[in-house]
Amino acid sequence: MYKATKIKRIYLLDILTFIIFISNGQAQEVGSFLTCEDSIYKVEYTFTTRCKKDMLLEICFEFSHLIEFAKQKNTTIKLLENGENWYTVEYDYRYFIYTNNSVYKKTIIPQENLVKFEMVNYSQNIGILPKVLAASGYYKVIANEKENEVTYYQETILERQMDRFYLKSVKRKTEEFFLNLKEYIEKFEDKND
């Protein structure tokens, strides 16, 4: 009996901590790269590399590179259509009975050293997780003499706040994405000469 009461108290304390964490519409830092305020989540990550600027823009934009560094378990990435400086890409995620599908338009603006992306369609089959209402962002390359700086930025608006377990999963997957991106770019650093 005592053990069950203790577990209930710990669970209640856990819930109260989470309520305090998300209350008052205050921006909360979830990681060094992820912040959330109400149902708006922002990711910003900057790193430096010896990879040349033009190669960085190519890696951030071209579909052939995207499918190498953005691949994740249970996700299929498919090119839908493309133009001179843009294309649309579909991410299809399936895990047991849950599925979600999102389509993004990706555009390169070479004169600004920028690759922009914007979600144009989203669907999911289960309403337990919050629906994504809008998502957009960019990769920005700043050329320097010895190393170049890459900034990834994304803002996502959900229909409601994420619970802390889902937020933890988002943080983990985002960290994995950045690690994959950095490791992939490192493969092209030796090709600078």
C-alpha positions as CSV (number, residue, x, y, z in Angstrom):
1,M,0.0,0.0,0.0
2,Y,2.8,2.4,1.0
3,K,4.6,1.7,-2.3
4,A,1.5,2.4,-4.4
5,T,1.0,5.7,-2.6
6,K,4.6,6.7,-3.1
7,I,4.4,6.0,-6.8
8,K,1.2,8.1,-7.1
9,R,3.0,11.0,-5.3
10,I,6.0,10.7,-7.7
11,Y,3.6,10.6,-10.7
12,L,1.7,13.7,-9.4
13,L,4.9,15.5,-8.8
14,D,6.0,14.7,-12.3
15,I,2.7,16.1,-13.7
16,L,3.0,19.3,-11.6
17,T,6.6,19.8,-12.8
18,F,5.4,19.5,-16.4
19,I,2.5,21.9,-15.9
20,I,4.9,24.5,-14.4
21,F,7.3,23.8,-17.3
22,I,4.7,24.7,-20.0
23,S,2.6,27.3,-18.1
24,N,2.2,31.0,-18.6
25,G,3.2,31.0,-22.3
26,Q,6.8,31.5,-21.3
27,A,9.5,30.5,-23.8
28,Q,11.3,27.4,-22.4
29,E,14.7,26.1,-23.6
30,V,14.4,22.4,-24.1
31,G,18.0,22.0,-25.3
32,S,20.6,24.3,-26.5
33,F,18.9,24.3,-29.9
34,L,15.2,23.9,-29.1
35,T,12.8,26.3,-27.5
36,C,9.0,26.2,-27.1
37,E,6.4,28.8,-26.3
38,D,2.8,27.6,-26.1
39,S,2.4,25.4,-29.3
40,I,5.3,27.1,-31.3
41,Y,8.6,25.2,-31.4
42,K,11.8,26.8,-32.7
43,V,15.0,25.0,-33.6
44,E,18.2,27.0,-34.3
45,Y,21.6,25.3,-34.6
46,T,24.9,26.8,-35.9
47,F,28.2,25.1,-36.6
48,T,31.4,25.7,-38.6
49,T,33.0,23.6,-41.3
50,R,35.9,23.7,-43.7
51,C,33.6,22.6,-46.5
52,K,33.4,25.2,-49.3
53,K,30.3,27.5,-49.5
54,D,29.1,26.2,-52.9
55,M,29.3,22.6,-51.7
56,L,27.4,23.4,-48.5
57,L,24.6,25.0,-50.5
58,E,24.5,21.9,-52.7
59,I,24.4,19.6,-49.7
60,C,21.6,21.7,-48.0
61,F,19.5,21.8,-51.2
62,E,20.0,18.8,-53.5
63,F,17.6,15.9,-53.0
64,S,20.5,13.4,-53.6
65,H,22.2,14.8,-50.5
66,L,19.0,15.1,-48.5
67,I,18.2,11.4,-48.7
68,E,21.6,10.6,-47.3
69,F,21.7,12.9,-44.2
70,A,18.0,13.1,-43.4
71,K,17.1,9.4,-43.5
72,Q,15.5,8.1,-40.3
73,K,14.1,4.8,-39.2
74,N,10.5,4.2,-40.3
75,T,10.6,7.2,-42.8
76,T,10.5,7.1,-46.6
77,I,11.6,10.3,-48.4
78,K,10.4,10.8,-52.0
79,L,10.9,13.5,-54.6
80,L,7.5,14.6,-55.9
81,E,8.3,17.3,-58.5
82,N,11.1,19.8,-59.2
83,G,11.9,23.0,-61.0
84,E,15.0,25.1,-61.7
85,N,15.6,26.2,-58.1
86,W,13.0,24.3,-56.2
87,Y,11.4,20.9,-55.5
88,T,8.8,19.2,-53.4
89,V,9.6,16.3,-51.2
90,E,7.4,13.9,-49.2
91,Y,8.3,12.4,-45.8
92,D,6.2,9.3,-45.0
93,Y,6.5,8.1,-41.5
94,R,5.1,4.7,-40.3
95,Y,5.3,3.2,-36.9
96,F,3.0,0.3,-36.0
97,I,-0.5,1.7,-36.6
98,Y,0.6,5.4,-36.5
99,T,1.4,7.2,-39.8
100,N,2.1,10.8,-40.8
101,N,2.8,12.3,-44.1
102,S,4.3,15.7,-44.8
103,V,5.2,17.5,-48.0
104,Y,7.8,20.3,-48.1
105,K,8.8,22.8,-50.8
106,K,12.5,23.4,-50.8
107,T,13.9,26.5,-52.6
108,I,17.5,27.6,-53.1
109,I,18.4,31.3,-53.3
110,P,22.2,31.2,-54.2
111,Q,22.7,35.0,-54.2
112,E,21.7,35.0,-50.5
113,N,23.5,31.7,-49.6
114,L,20.1,30.4,-48.5
115,V,18.0,27.3,-48.8
116,K,14.4,27.7,-47.6
117,F,11.8,25.1,-46.9
118,E,8.1,25.3,-46.1
119,M,5.5,22.6,-45.3
120,V,2.8,22.6,-47.9
121,N,0.8,19.6,-46.7
122,Y,0.5,17.4,-43.5
123,S,-1.7,14.5,-42.5
124,Q,-1.7,11.9,-39.8
125,N,-4.1,9.0,-39.0
126,I,-4.3,9.3,-35.2
127,G,-5.3,12.5,-33.3
128,I,-3.5,11.6,-30.0
129,L,-0.4,13.5,-31.2
130,P,-0.7,17.3,-31.9
131,K,-1.3,18.1,-35.6
132,V,1.4,20.2,-37.4
133,L,-0.4,23.4,-38.6
134,A,2.7,25.0,-40.2
135,A,6.4,24.5,-40.5
136,S,9.1,26.5,-42.3
137,G,12.8,27.3,-42.0
138,Y,16.1,27.6,-43.8
139,Y,19.7,26.7,-44.0
140,K,22.0,29.8,-44.2
141,V,25.7,29.6,-45.2
142,I,28.0,32.4,-44.1
143,A,31.3,32.3,-45.9
144,N,34.4,33.1,-43.9
145,E,38.1,33.0,-44.8
146,K,39.1,29.6,-43.1
147,E,35.8,28.1,-42.1
148,N,32.2,28.6,-43.2
149,E,29.2,28.8,-40.8
150,V,26.0,26.9,-41.4
151,T,22.8,27.9,-39.5
152,Y,19.7,25.7,-39.5
153,Y,16.5,27.3,-38.4
154,Q,13.0,25.9,-38.2
155,E,9.7,27.1,-36.7
156,T,6.8,24.7,-36.2
157,I,3.3,25.5,-35.1
158,L,1.2,22.7,-33.6
159,E,-2.5,22.7,-32.8
160,R,-1.6,22.3,-29.2
161,Q,1.4,21.9,-26.9
162,M,3.4,18.7,-26.9
163,D,3.5,16.6,-23.8
164,R,7.0,16.2,-22.3
165,F,7.4,12.6,-23.6
166,Y,6.8,13.7,-27.2
167,L,9.0,16.7,-26.7
168,K,11.8,14.4,-25.5
169,S,11.4,12.4,-28.6
170,V,11.5,15.5,-30.8
171,K,14.7,16.7,-29.0
172,R,16.3,13.3,-29.6
173,K,15.4,13.1,-33.2
174,T,16.6,16.7,-33.8
175,E,19.9,15.9,-32.2
176,E,20.2,12.8,-34.4
177,F,19.5,14.9,-37.5
178,F,22.2,17.5,-36.6
179,L,24.7,14.8,-35.9
180,N,23.9,13.1,-39.3
181,L,24.1,16.5,-41.1
182,K,27.5,17.4,-39.6
183,E,29.0,14.0,-40.2
184,Y,27.8,14.0,-43.8
185,I,29.3,17.5,-44.4
186,E,32.6,16.4,-42.9
187,K,32.9,13.8,-45.8
188,F,33.2,16.7,-48.2
189,E,35.7,18.8,-46.2
190,D,38.7,17.0,-47.7
191,K,37.5,17.8,-51.2
192,N,38.2,21.5,-50.8
193,D,41.6,21.4,-52.6
